Each structure stands twice: as structure tokens, then as C-alpha cells.
Amino acid sequence: MPTPPLIPLVDLAGPIQALRPELERRISALIERGEFVGGAAVSVFESAFAAYLGTPHCVGVASGTDALTLALRAAGVGPGDEVIVPAFSFVATAEAVLLAGAVPRFVDVEIDTALLSLGAVQAALSHRSRAVIAVHLYGRMMELEPLVTWCRDHGLRLVEDAAQAHGARRSGRAAGTVGDLGAFSFYPTKNLGGLGDGGAVVSADPGYARAVRLLANHGRNEEGRHERAGTNSRLDAIQAVALELRLQGLDVDNERRRQVALRYTDALADLPRLVLPVATGHESHVHHLFVVRTPERDLLAEHLGRAGIGTGVYYREPLHLMPAFRDLGYQAGAFPAAEQLAREVLALPMHPTLSRESQDRVIDAVRGFFLARGTEL
Ligand SMILES: *Cc1c(COP(=O)(O)O)cnc(C)c1O
């Protein structure tokens, strides 16, 4: 019997093939003009992304990590400050705080959604608290209104880490545009991905946008003077033309992801040892990843691997227990939900071009695992 083709967790080449002729034409034009960093292509993308999100300002930068770091710096975060950060996220969320010169103050997340717990944020307030980072993990947009109000009442800035949530919306407002500043990554695996690294900061506040633009370009102001010590974090023109093209298909891609998620949910809902992502408003989730939970996570991953199905663990270690943040002095047991998630989460294949046939194979393999273990209803 021929072995069935592998089903990768993500497919970076597939979704971009249809765009290749136009992409190659746009890149040739840049080479022709000698336009490589900054320039018209970058401004065009910045305007298009701001318009798509429905916010006035967008500044392209070199990565999502830089977007977070520069957003914090623009918001006035620096040495001596604490930034409240969920204990369960990609490492960059906490790295950015250290890169801005401040200290991350970890708090637990909600077990059902893996999103920041408002009660935990409130309990972590100290006289050093300066900002909160809300992460729209896996593509699920957090309900931000209560946090916005609380941050305003306590003089804290709210930065959204929207690196996994391009195009997610709640009550018509896009992820990244509700807090003081929003940070995006365009790393190739993200819902809006480039041909390399890239990122952006968005804000409704012209002062914050100006500060990010200045800091990202060596602190250089409109008169060409170096006003503050900044860094080099610019979006390059090739990324900008690719991102502007892919932005046109983002809503369609996100809708395809939702269809895959619906199909998985319908087909796996009855398995008692498997926890599926909780349902939310249609628009609010863009399914960057489809993450299930089970105490048998590692066995399930092995079983799927044997069936040629790629999976991933996002994330195997909560931030507070990473060696990188050892100096902050957190202990195991500090954040039970984050620690349980790290033990139980597993991402199933999810991308806009995942075929129905592949979806069926994933579903059959997951069902087969629980059936064989005699735990199915
Ligand atoms: C990808 C990601 C980042 C960092 O983005 P890079 O472009 O890789 O630097 C930050 N936060 C979250 C939640 C991410 O998924």
C-alpha cells in the first residue's frame, strides 16, 4: 500500500502559489527602481493595513518582537517599570519587556481560552506597574473593554500582542486597535505572513505612532536630527509588496481557516478526553492555530506522527518557568492554568489551503487514537 502524503501542520508554499506571477512582477519592479528599505512600497502597505484594521496609524518594523518592544518604548515603558504579561504566550511577549528595559510581571491565564485573566491582572497591580500586554493567543481576540477601562482608571498603558490575530474582530473593532498600541508580526507562518521577517505597530494616537517611527529609525526626527537613541527596525520593500498583496486575500484565508475549525469541531466534539477550543463569536477568532487539549497529549502527537500528520505544541513551557526568565524568581505551581496548558495543548494541522481530504484524515486519526484507547463514548 502506498504511504499517504504527509499532512504538515502549516503549509507556507501552498497559499502563496496563486500570487506568484504578481509577486514576481512587483519584486522585479523594486529591483528595477532600486527600492529596498522604506520608500513608497512600505507607505502603501502601511496605509492599506491601517485602513483594513480601521485605525489611523501603522508603522512597519522589522519583526513582531520589535513591534512589541517599540510599542512599549513609545508608551514610555522603561527601566524601573513592570509590565503585566500572561504567563502563557510566545517567548517574545516577555522578551520585549526586557528589551524595553522593564521587568515582566507574569499572571495566569483562563484555562478555557488561554487568554489573560482580568482578575489576575488586577491582583498583580503594583506601584511599578506601567503597562499590560494582552495577547490574542491562537487567533482568538480577547474581550478588551473591561481591561481598557481598568487600565485607564489605573494609569496603565495597554499594548495588544496581535501577532496571531490579523483580522480578528469584536463588535466591529479589529484586534490591535482597541488598546493604546497594537503589535503585529508578519513572520511567514502568521495569518498575514511575508517572505521573511516583518512587523508593524498600529495606534490611533499620532504621538505614539511618531515615537515608534522615530525609534525604529535610529531616533531620527523630521528634521533629520537624532532625537532619541533608537534602533534599526525597518520594514523592507520586498516584504511590503508581498504583504500588501496578501492582505487582499486575508479575509478569505481567515474564512477558510474558520471552515476547517468548524469541521474539526463538529467531527471531534463527542470525544470525552479531548477539549476543543471554546466557541466564540464568528469574527473574533481567526484560528491562527487549532489547539486542542488532552492529558494524553504526547501519545496523541506520536499517534498522529505515525499517521503522517504534523502537530505542534504551543507552548511546552510557560514563560515563568523558562530558563530565560529564571532570574525573576517564579516557582512551579505559581500559575496553574498556564502550567496545565503547557502539559496538555496540541495544535492540529491548520492552514487556508488544507484540503477536505486532509481534514478527514486528521479527524479519522484523532478519533482512531481515542477509540483504540477505549475512551470514546
Ligand atoms: C510570532 C509572535 C511574536 C513575535 O513575532 P516575530 O515576528 O517572530 O518577532 C510575538 N508574540 C506572539 C504571540 C507571536 O506569536
The ligand as an SDF file (V2000), in Angstrom:
LIG
                    3D

 15 15  0  0  0  0  0  0  0  0999 V2000
    5.1990   35.4600   16.4050 C   0  0  0  0  0  0  0  0  0  0  0  0
    4.8640   36.1130   17.6950 C   0  0  0  0  0  0  0  0  0  0  0  0
    5.6000   37.2010   18.1920 C   0  0  0  0  0  0  0  0  0  0  0  0
    6.9050   37.6710   17.6110 C   0  0  0  0  0  0  0  0  0  0  0  0
    6.9490   37.8910   16.2810 O   0  0  0  0  0  0  0  0  0  0  0  0
    8.3260   37.7720   15.4380 P   0  0  0  0  0  0  0  0  0  0  0  0
    7.9540   38.4130   14.1510 O   0  0  0  0  0  0  0  0  0  0  0  0
    8.6390   36.3220   15.3070 O   0  0  0  0  0  0  0  0  0  0  0  0
    9.3750   38.5140   16.1640 O   0  0  0  0  0  0  0  0  0  0  0  0
    5.1590   37.8070   19.3440 C   0  0  0  0  0  0  0  0  0  0  0  0
    4.0740   37.3700   20.0010 N   0  0  0  0  0  0  0  0  0  0  0  0
    3.3580   36.3200   19.5710 C   0  0  0  0  0  0  0  0  0  0  0  0
    2.1550   35.8950   20.3580 C   0  0  0  0  0  0  0  0  0  0  0  0
    3.7340   35.6380   18.4170 C   0  0  0  0  0  0  0  0  0  0  0  0
    3.0250   34.5780   18.0110 O   0  0  0  0  0  0  0  0  0  0  0  0
  1  2  1  0
  2  3  1  0
  2 14  2  0
  3  4  1  0
  3 10  2  0
  4  5  1  0
  5  6  1  0
  6  7  2  0
  6  8  1  0
  6  9  1  0
 10 11  1  0
 11 12  2  0
 12 13  1  0
 12 14  1  0
 14 15  1  0
M  END
$$$$
